[in-house]
Amino acid sequence: MNKSKFYPLSLFLFLFLFLFLFLSLLQFQFVEAAVYQYHPSSLLTLAKGLNPLNPTELKLQCIEHDGFEELESSGAIKTFYTLTLIKNRKDLYELLNISPSLSARYKFFGGGCAFSFEDEKIFHSDSLTWVIAASSDFGRRGIKNPRINSTAREFLNSGIEKFEMSCGSEVILEERRMATIALMFTVTNITESNKKSIEASFKSNIGIINALSISSATNYSKFYRYAEAIGKITIKFWAIGGRGLSDLAGFAVHDPYDLQSIQDALGYYMKGINKNTAAPVEYISSTYDLFNIRGISRIANFYQEFILSQYFFKYMQIESEVKRIDQILNSEKLPNEDSVTELKALYKERVDILLFLAKEATECNSFHEKCHLPEVNVDTIDWTKYSLNNNQNNSNNPNNPNNPNDINARLLLCDDGRKNALANGMISRREYDYFKDLNYGPVFRSANFIGEIVAWIECKEYTPY
């Protein structure tokens, strides 16, 4: 009898407690956050708004604050070195903390603002790439006491749609800063068996390590000399973060066999970098729910970002093949007739695929439900069949700087690049003389020596953008 009276009372207490918790949760603010990676052309910055569906679109600053604050340290949290084989573009972009989805947006929809630091042979079947890099992580930086500003309140008075159109649906509240200087070594014109043997030499002599040491220097020298004996090695370097050319002017690798010399050169560059000159490699955003602004839905589609990244990597690989085929077909010393027919067929097939990928990426960007993995399969090109016609051709026309296969043309174009950089105030006379002595030329963001300098490359392999 007592038991039957106790049961309804317990049920009542349970329902009361459930209702109390439910009402409490209704008052709780769920603030979503997202992380956006670095891109050289990115418009993202602390305190600015953004549209997650189009992070390349500039939004207004709709919050005010009391300045910036270091959330972890005023100096470098850690500095680390990396020596690793790079099998594909995804590995390279991850190493450099460059956003593939933003790269995709600038490539497909950015009006020519795409960023590229690659050449036409990287990641092809007859090449192998490894990278030696130094990175310093300077930790996170935030803003003090963020709050909605008067401009934003005016937008709110006009309706939530006006606010979202002007301020975006998220705001950047934190950033993480890093600096990286990287050397990319690529051995080209090698057979598949040669490629496997060089990979085996790398793994046996070095392995995949994340710290360079004196003990590994001898093994690296053995590996480098072995790779050099099999194929042609090109070296390219670039920096993310730092003061730019004033830092690079002191950077040089005098002995590519000597791991300690390379580490010293990387360390020299890193010493001149602080948190202010490091690059913001991550942006952490929040919805405006943090400021009690309701009615803006969370519209980011991370599956869409992933799919756009896949389109980008596939597009870049096929585009590099198209460029290389075009170079071979436009050289004076063509392959035999059968090979020319094969290359023309490969060229047409790949151009059609590029058009298809661009169309699919555009539809994915416009309609989320149309985002799906690119179903594109192409046969691997055996470049060794055409290697004899893919080097220093057109030697009888040394004054044609538009011919990328001519070593003399590359040298002339390289010097033109340095002279243009000097004339346009991008480098000083001292820097011009330094890179001339080093025999390196500037790689520009866009064609015709336009845009900022994004890298420096050996003149014998020079392409201006």
HUWOLIN-V875090 format. One record per residue. N is the residue number from 1. RES is the residue in one letter. PHI is phi as a letter, one per 40 degrees, with the letter a starting at -180 (* if undefined). PSI is psi in whole degrees, -180 to 180 (none if undefined). OMEGA is omega in radians with two decimals (NA if undefined). Layout:
N RES PHI PSI OMEGA
N RES PHI PSI OMEGA
//
This chain:
1 M * -46 3.09
2 N c -35 -3.12
3 K c -39 -3.12
4 S c -30 3.08
5 K c -34 -3.08
6 F c -34 -3.05
7 Y c -48 3.10
8 P c -34 3.13
9 L c -41 3.10
10 S c -40 3.13
11 L c -40 3.12
12 F c -44 3.13
13 L c -39 3.14
14 F c -46 -3.14
15 L c -36 3.11
16 F c -44 3.14
17 L c -40 3.12
18 F c -44 3.14
19 L c -39 3.14
20 F c -45 3.13
21 L c -39 3.13
22 F c -46 3.13
23 L c -33 3.11
24 S c -42 -3.14
25 L c -30 3.11
26 L c -27 -3.12
27 Q c -9 -3.07
28 F c 137 -3.13
29 Q c 121 3.02
30 F c 110 -3.10
31 V b 116 -3.12
32 E c 148 3.12
33 A b 154 3.11
34 A b 159 -3.13
35 V b 131 3.12
36 Y b 134 -3.10
37 Q c 176 -3.06
38 Y c 147 2.89
39 H a 138 -3.08
40 P d -28 -3.12
41 S c 5 -3.02
42 S c 141 3.09
43 L c -2 -3.11
44 L c 142 3.09
45 T a 160 -3.12
46 L d 137 3.06
47 A g -6 3.12
48 K c 154 3.07
49 G c 167 3.10
50 L a 158 3.04
51 N b 112 -3.08
52 P d -27 3.12
53 L c -18 3.12
54 N a 78 -3.09
55 P c -10 3.11
56 T c -8 -3.12
57 E c 127 -3.11
58 L c 129 3.06
59 K b 163 -3.11
60 L c 162 3.00
61 Q c 113 -3.04
62 C b 10 3.03
63 I b 153 3.01
64 E b 164 -3.06
65 H a 179 -3.10
66 D b 29 3.10
67 G h 180 -3.12
68 F c 156 3.07
69 E a 143 3.10
70 E c 125 -3.04
71 L c -12 -3.12
72 E b -48 -3.08
73 S a 154 3.08
74 S c -16 3.12
75 G b -166 -3.13
76 A c 130 3.07
77 I c -42 3.12
78 K a 150 3.03
79 T b 133 -3.08
80 F a 154 3.14
81 Y b 148 -3.12
82 T b 134 3.02
83 L b 112 -3.03
84 T a 151 2.97
85 L c 143 3.10
86 I b 113 -3.05
87 K c -28 -3.05
88 N a 176 -3.11
89 R c -34 3.13
90 K d -44 3.10
91 D c -42 -3.10
92 L c -45 -3.13
93 Y c -36 3.08
94 E c -42 3.13
95 L c -37 -3.07
96 L c 0 -3.13
97 N f 35 3.10
98 I c 132 -3.07
99 S c 119 3.07
100 P c -31 -3.13
101 S c -40 3.04
102 L c -38 3.08
103 S d -40 3.11
104 A c -43 -3.11
105 R c -41 3.12
106 Y c -32 3.13
107 K c -48 -3.04
108 F c -33 -2.99
109 F b 6 -2.97
110 G c 7 3.09
111 G g 40 3.08
112 G g 14 -3.12
113 C c 15 -3.12
114 A c 148 -3.11
115 F b 130 -3.14
116 S a 136 3.09
117 F b 25 -3.01
118 E b 168 3.04
119 D b -177 -2.99
120 E c -8 -3.06
121 K b -9 -3.04
122 I c 138 3.12
123 F g 24 2.99
124 H c 170 -3.04
125 S c -20 -3.11
126 D b 26 3.13
127 S a 160 3.09
128 L a 136 -3.03
129 T b 139 2.95
130 W b 157 -3.06
131 V b 137 2.94
132 I b 122 -3.04
133 A b 151 2.99
134 A b 135 -3.13
135 S b 142 3.02
136 S b 127 3.12
137 D c 117 -3.11
138 F c 6 3.04
139 G g -168 -3.00
140 R c 147 3.05
141 R b 137 -3.13
142 G b -174 3.12
143 I b 145 -3.09
144 K c 133 2.99
145 N f 59 3.14
146 P c 143 -3.14
147 R a 157 -3.12
148 I c 136 3.13
149 N c 177 -3.05
150 S c -35 3.11
151 T c -43 3.13
152 A c -37 3.14
153 R c -34 3.07
154 E c -41 3.08
155 F c -41 -3.14
156 L c -37 3.12
157 N c -23 3.12
158 S c -3 3.12
159 G h 154 -3.07
160 I c -29 3.13
161 E c -42 3.11
162 K c -41 3.12
163 F c -48 -3.10
164 E c -38 3.14
165 M c -36 -3.07
166 S c -38 -3.02
167 C b -12 -3.05
168 G g -178 3.13
169 S b -3 3.07
170 E b 164 3.11
171 V b 142 -3.14
172 I c 120 -3.12
173 L b -23 3.14
174 E a 159 3.01
175 E a 153 3.04
176 R b 131 -3.05
177 R b 137 3.10
178 M a 164 3.00
179 A b 141 -3.13
180 T b 133 2.95
181 I b 129 -2.99
182 A b 142 3.00
183 L b 125 3.12
184 M b 120 3.12
185 F b 129 3.12
186 T b 123 3.04
187 V c 127 -3.01
188 T b 170 3.11
189 N f 50 3.13
190 I b 152 3.10
191 T c 169 3.13
192 E c -40 3.12
193 S c -38 3.07
194 N c -41 -3.13
195 K c -43 3.13
196 K c -37 -3.13
197 S c -36 3.09
198 I c -40 3.07
199 E c -43 3.13
200 A c -39 3.11
201 S c -41 3.12
202 F c -48 -3.07
203 K c -36 -3.11
204 S c -34 -3.10
205 N c -31 -3.00
206 I b -49 -2.99
207 G g -176 3.08
208 I c 106 -3.04
209 I b 158 -3.13
210 N b 14 3.08
211 A a 132 3.12
212 L c 146 -3.12
213 S a 162 3.13
214 I c -36 -3.08
215 S c -24 -3.12
216 S c -6 -3.05
217 A c -44 -3.12
218 T c -44 3.13
219 N c -38 3.12
220 Y c -41 3.11
221 S c -41 3.10
222 K c -46 -3.13
223 F c -47 -3.08
224 Y c -44 -3.12
225 R c -34 3.10
226 Y c -46 3.14
227 A c -39 -3.12
228 E c -32 3.13
229 A c -22 -3.10
230 I c -42 -3.07
231 G a -180 -3.12
232 K c 128 -3.11
233 I b 128 3.03
234 T b 150 -3.10
235 I b 134 3.08
236 K b 140 3.11
237 F b 153 3.11
238 W a 168 -3.11
239 A b 141 3.00
240 I b 113 -3.00
241 G g 165 -3.08
242 G h 179 -3.08
243 R c 2 3.10
244 G g -136 -2.99
245 L c -28 3.12
246 S c -30 3.06
247 D c -44 -3.09
248 L c -23 -3.12
249 A c -23 3.11
250 G c 7 -3.05
251 F b 128 3.08
252 A a 146 3.03
253 V b 106 -3.05
254 H c -24 -3.11
255 D b 97 -3.09
256 P c -12 3.10
257 Y c -23 -2.96
258 D c 106 -3.11
259 L c -38 3.13
260 Q c -39 3.09
261 S c -40 3.10
262 I c -44 3.14
263 Q c -39 3.11
264 D c -41 3.13
265 A c -42 3.10
266 L c -43 3.13
267 G c -36 3.11
268 Y c -42 3.13
269 Y c -44 -3.04
270 M c -26 -3.11
271 K c -28 -3.08
272 G c 9 -3.05
273 I b 138 3.02
274 N b -174 -3.05
275 K c -30 -3.12
276 N c -31 -3.11
277 T c -7 3.05
278 A c 162 -3.11
279 A c 143 3.06
280 P c 101 -3.04
281 V c -13 3.06
282 E a 140 3.02
283 Y b 131 3.12
284 I b 122 -3.07
285 S b 168 3.03
286 S b 153 2.98
287 T c 165 3.14
288 Y c 2 3.01
289 D d -28 3.14
290 L d -26 -3.11
291 F b 21 3.10
292 N g 32 3.05
293 I b 115 -3.05
294 R b 163 3.00
295 G g -6 3.07
296 I c 119 -3.10
297 S c 152 3.06
298 R c 108 -2.97
299 I b 3 -3.13
300 A c 142 3.13
301 N b 97 -3.03
302 F c -25 3.04
303 Y c -40 3.09
304 Q c -44 3.13
305 E c -41 3.12
306 F c -45 -3.11
307 I c -42 3.10
308 L c -36 3.09
309 S c -41 -3.14
310 Q c -40 3.06
311 Y c -42 -3.11
312 F c -49 -3.11
313 F c -42 3.12
314 K c -43 -3.13
315 Y c -46 -3.10
316 M c -39 -3.14
317 Q c -47 -3.11
318 I c -37 3.10
319 E c -40 3.11
320 S c -35 3.09
321 E c -40 3.10
322 V c -45 3.14
323 K c -40 -3.11
324 R c -41 3.07
325 I c -42 -3.14
326 D c -39 3.10
327 Q c -42 -3.13
328 I c -46 -3.09
329 L c -23 -3.13
330 N c 7 3.06
331 S c 159 -3.13
332 E c -33 3.14
333 K c 89 -3.08
334 L c 158 3.00
335 P c 180 3.10
336 N c 169 -3.00
337 E d -40 3.13
338 D c -41 3.14
339 S c -39 3.10
340 V c -42 3.11
341 T c -42 3.12
342 E c -46 -3.09
343 L c -39 3.11
344 K c -39 3.10
345 A c -42 3.10
346 L c -40 3.14
347 Y c -50 -3.13
348 K c -43 3.14
349 E d -44 -3.07
350 R c -34 3.06
351 V c -41 3.09
352 D c -39 3.13
353 I c -40 3.11
354 L c -43 3.10
355 L c -41 3.12
356 F c -46 -3.12
357 L c -41 3.11
358 A c -41 3.12
359 K c -45 -3.13
360 E c -40 3.13
361 A c -39 3.12
362 T c -42 3.12
363 E c -39 3.11
364 C c -39 -3.13
365 N c -32 -3.09
366 S c -34 -3.07
367 F b 109 -3.06
368 H d -36 -3.07
369 E c -13 3.13
370 K c 8 3.11
371 C c 121 3.06
372 H a 159 -3.10
373 L d 137 -3.14
374 P c 120 3.14
375 E c 74 -3.11
376 V b 119 3.10
377 N b 122 3.10
378 V b 150 3.11
379 D c 146 3.07
380 T c 134 -3.13
381 I c 130 3.06
382 D c 91 -3.05
383 W c -21 -3.12
384 T c -20 3.09
385 K c -23 -3.07
386 Y b 12 -3.01
387 S c -33 -3.13
388 L c -20 -3.09
389 N b 18 -3.06
390 N b 23 3.10
391 N b -129 -2.89
392 Q c 72 3.10
393 N c 178 3.07
394 N f 33 -3.12
395 S c -17 3.12
396 N c -1 -3.13
397 N b 66 -3.01
398 P c -12 -3.07
399 N c 17 3.13
400 N b 91 -3.07
401 P c -8 3.11
402 N c -4 -3.13
403 N c 103 -3.04
404 P c -11 -3.13
405 N c -11 -3.04
406 D c 119 -3.09
407 I c -37 3.11
408 N c -39 3.10
409 A c -40 3.12
410 R c -42 -3.13
411 L c -42 3.10
412 L c -44 -3.13
413 L c -36 3.12
414 C c -45 3.13
415 D c -38 3.06
416 D d -40 3.12
417 G c -44 3.10
418 R c -44 -3.12
419 K c -40 3.10
420 N c -42 3.12
421 A c -39 3.11
422 L c -46 -3.10
423 A c -32 -3.10
424 N c 9 3.07
425 G g 15 -3.13
426 M c -28 3.11
427 I b 158 3.09
428 S c 170 3.08
429 R c -38 3.12
430 R c -42 3.13
431 E c -37 3.09
432 Y d -48 -3.13
433 D c -38 -3.13
434 Y c -50 -3.10
435 F c -26 3.06
436 K c -43 3.10
437 D c -36 3.13
438 L c -17 -3.11
439 N g 45 3.09
440 Y b 151 3.10
441 G b 157 -3.09
442 P c 140 3.02
443 V b 121 -3.07
444 F c 158 -3.14
445 R c -35 -3.08
446 S b 172 -3.10
447 A c 167 3.08
448 N g 35 3.09
449 F f 36 -3.09
450 I b 146 3.09
451 G g 172 -3.09
452 E c 162 3.10
453 I c 126 -3.09
454 V b -14 -3.14
455 A a 170 3.01
456 W b 141 -3.04
457 I b 153 3.11
458 E d 139 -3.07
459 C c -30 -3.13
460 K c -16 3.11
461 E b 20 -2.87
462 Y c 134 2.85
463 T b 136 -2.96
464 P c -14 -3.12
465 Y a none NA
//
